[in-house]
Amino acid sequence: TGRVVTSIVRDGRGVIWLGTESAGLIEFDPRTGLAVRHRRDPKAPDSLSHNRINALWLDRERPDLLWVGTQRGLNGLETRTRKWTSFRYDPQNADGLSSNIITAIEEAGPGFLWVGTTSGLNRLAKATGRCEAFVRRFEDPPGTNISNNTVNCLCAGRDGRLWIGTDGGLNRFDRALGRWKIYAEKDGLAGAVVRGILEDSTGSLWVSTNRGLSRLDPAPERFTSFGLRDGLQGLSFNRAACAGGADGSMYFGGANGFNAFDPADIRKDPFVPPVVWTAFYRNNEEVKLSGTALARRELPLTYKSGLVTLEFAALDFAAAELNSFAYRLEPRDNEWISIVPDHRVSLYDL
């Protein structure tokens, strides 16, 4: 059966294409009510390569070309002629796909696709299948390559940079400059496993994870995260279960249903709660402070203080778990350093 649907796209003729977990590709025409099933035919090498569909993408250059990411390679279907092409992983081909398990597809400029897999990211030439692969290796220094080889979702930003959701955080890649930037929980991202990415009209990214939903504002780059108290269907979202509406609305799906909202309606709470010191440690030994000292916004320290640890709290108890903190040591730090979800900071050699 085709009860478990993994991906949906609608082409320019109004035909709806549904990828399923085990029943292949379904072509449904709402005008006639007719459905045609495309399945793997072992006797026909030019048919669908596997009946498990993980991703669908309608080509922007050729509206009659549907890309189908399966458990055994990438397929291209010319929807009018029913002609199939297939690209697969071949360990003997250094210019081929890095894996057969296709998880995400995105446009990569004229003639190219970004193809996410369970073993890295690929920039694939549509005409030849030649790939430029980005696969993280153990020896790669942080920030020089993709953070995790399991790619769950892709989003091409309006600025030309590619956003990659992985099992190890959110990645931003500028191929022209060869630069990577990695965002993790320590930066304010709700969860380490990124399942979906959408960009709104202001350039902010909405990122669904295994532990909630986050918004990344472009300037300054700062996360705002949302949890169960904000009305999420659950903390965990499903891979690639997201879509944007023509009116700017967004939809994110998970195990307990889906969330629908207009990003323009999500406004920041203007109340900034006061922050107070709650504890002070010197060289891991607590230093008892009077109530007066704890209430002050300043604590005198010197270069002889050694390892200093400060604990603090925001006086807002309606949803204390939603409070986030950042610190900056001047003149050392030019930017604020997020310490989500912690509420302590340790400093050494002041």
NORZI-V570202 format. One record per run of one state. SS is the DSSP state (2 for helix, 1 for strand, 0 for the rest). FROM is the first residue (numbers start at 1). TO is the last residue. If there is no record, write none. Layout:
SS,FROM,TO ; SS,FROM,TO
This chain:
0,1,4 ; 1,5,10 ; 0,11,14 ; 1,15,20 ; 0,21,24 ; 1,25,29 ; 0,30,33 ; 1,34,38 ; 0,39,52 ; 1,53,58 ; 0,59,64 ; 1,65,70 ; 0,71,72 ; 1,73,78 ; 0,79,82 ; 1,83,87 ; 0,88,101 ; 1,102,107 ; 0,108,111 ; 1,112,117 ; 0,118,119 ; 1,120,125 ; 0,126,130 ; 1,131,134 ; 0,135,150 ; 1,151,156 ; 0,157,161 ; 1,162,166 ; 0,167,168 ; 1,169,174 ; 0,175,178 ; 1,179,183 ; 0,184,184 ; 2,185,187 ; 0,188,193 ; 1,194,199 ; 0,200,204 ; 1,205,209 ; 0,210,212 ; 1,213,217 ; 0,218,221 ; 1,222,226 ; 0,227,227 ; 2,228,230 ; 0,231,236 ; 1,237,244 ; 0,245,248 ; 1,249,254 ; 0,255,256 ; 1,257,262 ; 2,263,265 ; 0,266,274 ; 1,275,282 ; 0,283,284 ; 1,285,286 ; 0,287,290 ; 2,291,295 ; 0,296,302 ; 2,303,305 ; 0,306,307 ; 1,308,314 ; 0,315,319 ; 2,320,322 ; 0,323,325 ; 1,326,327 ; 0,328,336 ; 1,337,338 ; 0,339,343 ; 1,344,347 ; 0,348,350
